Amino acid sequence: MKSSKPFRGMKDVLPGEVERRNALLGILRSIYRSHGYLEIETPIVESLDILFGSGGGENEKLTYKLLKRGEKLDLDEATSVDDLVDGGLRFDLTVPLCRFYAENLHRLPKPFRSIQIGSSFRAERPQRGRYRQFTQADIDILGDATVLAEIELITASGHALHSIGINEFTVRINDRRAIDQILLKSGVDDHLLQTTMIALDKLDKVSPIQVVEEMQQRGLPIKIAEAVVDRLSQVSPHRVLDTLSDLGAEETTISSLQKIHQNCAHAIKGMKVVVDPLCVRGLGYYTSTVFEVSHALSPSSIAGGGRYDNMLSRFGLDIPACGISLGFDRILNTLEEMQLERPKGTKRIYIIFDQDIELENALAASREYRRAGYSVSLVSHRRGSRSPMKRLATEAEELKRQGSLDEFWFQTLSEDTEPRLLMH
Amino acid sequence: MKSSKPFRGMKDVLPGEVERRNALLGILRSIYRSHGYLEIETPIVESLDILFGSGGGENEKLTYKLLKRGEKLDLDEATSVDDLVDGGLRFDLTVPLCRFYAENLHRLPKPFRSIQIGSSFRAERPQRGRYRQFTQADIDILGDATVLAEIELITASGHALHSIGINEFTVRINDRRAIDQILLKSGVDDHLLQTTMIALDKLDKVSPIQVVEEMQQRGLPIKIAEAVVDRLSQVSPHRVLDTLSDLGAEETTISSLQKIHQNCAHAIKGMKVVVDPLCVRGLGYYTSTVFEVSHALSPSSIAGGGRYDNMLSRFGLDIPACGISLGFDRILNTLEEMQLERPKGTKRIYIIFDQDIELENALAASREYRRAGYSVSLVSHRRGSRSPMKRLATEAEELKRQGSLDEFWFQTLSEDTEPRLLMH
């Protein structure tokens, strides 16, 4: 006998949750479409060559790789596992989007505003509420080098979050160029910028002392590490832009952040927008603006993104790009935590009948009820035996609890009397 | 520079097709829900142990397998590729459904009517219009041993097909037990039943002589092979059940087919239901009823299914099961062939403005138009330079052609005059 557990780190979704997911994704789609975005789909699998454009690094360790098939697979000749694999499950939707754009650009508008909703896969250590297959809902703008892209992306995703019931949230924005400029002014060596950034990203999770230690381990002199952490962790929220400027960020960078902030700050009810020098994002591919969306009831950010102007160059294109990805599973958890009243689900009629003598009547009745907008469940039941209503009521109450049923009734058929509709 | 082609045998989906797919899947979901089915989701990945419950066979060759990760992966110790892999991409939705049911049955109604919509993966030889990642929309009934399950499944999927615009189609039904009984009466050995069935399945694709040859290769004496092909390929459509009975099918089998036929034949407008002794289905797991749905404009069947009463026993459960799977990509191709008028798409306004001086006005105008139900696309354009309208019109016409846009207008902003709405 086999285990019925899902594959390690992955998850089965019960009916109530599937309905909730589909309803919310429907709202996201319609809001994003109203902002001029068009939805695309790309395969779950990409070649490893495309997934690891610039070396792989952390992502490569977390990626599910596919064994070659047929004659291409030769264990005896393989000198390393790289010889045995050719594809991998995508770890985000951004790399596939860039490949898609390069492949189809002559059939797409310029700039191209894309929606992509689908599963990504990362073999991270399993944790409560985090799964190795997870749903992302991304929007991106390819081909707009101006801050209009950032403004549109923050506004549209804020509108979308608000529409699905996330009504108080904070968008933290920053610009990697500002941090680079400040780090350089603080005496950080050019080749240590990226690694210092990765350490800085942890300032909201661990203590400043630990961050300084990590910077030392990454090669930064302790004096400089201390100065950097000191300066950036003590910026007053009331005069962030001025302080960044004082610390060495250049005028164009400050003006870019200011324009984004100014046009987004009052755009969506319940959306707070702040410039946060400690928002740097883990990923290597961002080139300037980065943003992250947080909610009081979510332990980690519910959305994040930024500008990645160099990624299309993998495909020989010089096209600027910017995007934001909603972590749909985390958003669902957050809505769960908010304990909102759930949207009205399904009204169901259970038709109880004896299959040997009433099949055609039951099928006819089910057609009528469906036309009237009910979900109909046929229950075959031998005349004279014990009524199934009690068992069905227990089941229906469980479905109500799971959120996939709202009201239910029983309908019995009988040879002698008119059909009876029994309200529960 | 990297190639931007999708992974071998897989497919990018452009915006017009994504919208069509989503609209049709929405209709399928709502029809199936009205028939009392509940939607579930299972991971894309299953352990190989679960995928190949009974030996694997043909499916195993077509399955994408996942390399183990971390310490579990050890090339030096591996004696065969089996030591290097632990999971695989699902090749259908039926095996995952059975695992899901075994894992969650205490939280599900009995019988359980499930909807599952998602991607399956098979590394078949790439062909025009057939892809290695494809969408299936399955409904199944677990826990009903009577023909009510078959009747409900055929009626619900017929209703669903009709509702998305497939208005003339044929459901061919058969019962593997009938064929088994006839083959046994014709002198076929018990252990050759399965292999003879696989050869018989090809009678609608190749000549009777070729089928006889294949049966011989599979170990059947030529006399018996000829008799079997002769008998089954010449059943008159007007008296199929009588003929099957004459040839040796047992009364309970005939009565089961009759009851299904009788209750489905007039259930859905445009749905023809016929008993076809040559409909046997390729897969090994079917135990009695099998069905296949064909359409004049589709070269291969657009749906198929049957009863698989033994599959849950892999998980120690004695539960009868029956299901039907819509080949969603083939259905989409068929609708394309039918050249129906497409559903009304999006109305879009292009707001053309100078970002340096009109950004706030443009954002405000875009909010107004969105509230009025339009999709809004912001077009930044420097005052005094050449108008982008001609380029935008070309793009919009391409989107109309792809089916993701229906009507469009241009809106210009100006300091001096009222906003002008230019109809195209």
Interface residues (C-beta under 8 A of the other chain):
Chain A: M1 K2 S3 S4 K5 P6 F7 M10 K11 D12 V13 L14 P15 V18 E19 R21 N22 G26 R29 R33 S34 H35 G36 L38 E39 I40 E41 T42 P43 I44 V45 E46 S47 D49 I50 G53 K61 Y64 K65 L66 L67 R69 G70 L73 L75 A78 S80 V81 L84 V85 G87 L89 R99 F100 A102 E103 N104 R107 L108 P109 K110 R113 S119 F121 A123 Q133 D144 T146 L148 I151 E152 T155 N263 A267 R314 F315 G316 T346 R348 Q355 L359 E360 L363 S366 R370 G373 Y374 S375 V376 S377 L378 S380 L392 E395 A396 E398 L399 Q402 S404
Chain B: M1 K2 S3 S4 K5 P6 F7 M10 K11 D12 V13 L14 P15 V18 E19 R21 N22 G26 R29 R33 S34 H35 G36 L38 E39 I40 E41 T42 P43 I44 V45 E46 S47 D49 I50 G53 K61 Y64 K65 L66 L67 R69 G70 L73 L75 A78 S80 V81 L84 V85 G87 L89 R99 F100 A102 E103 N104 R107 L108 P109 K110 R113 S119 F121 A123 Q133 D144 T146 L148 I151 E152 T155 K259 N263 A267 R314 F315 G316 T346 R348 Q355 L359 E360 L363 S366 R370 G373 Y374 S375 V376 S377 L378 S380 E395 A396 E398 L399 Q402 S404
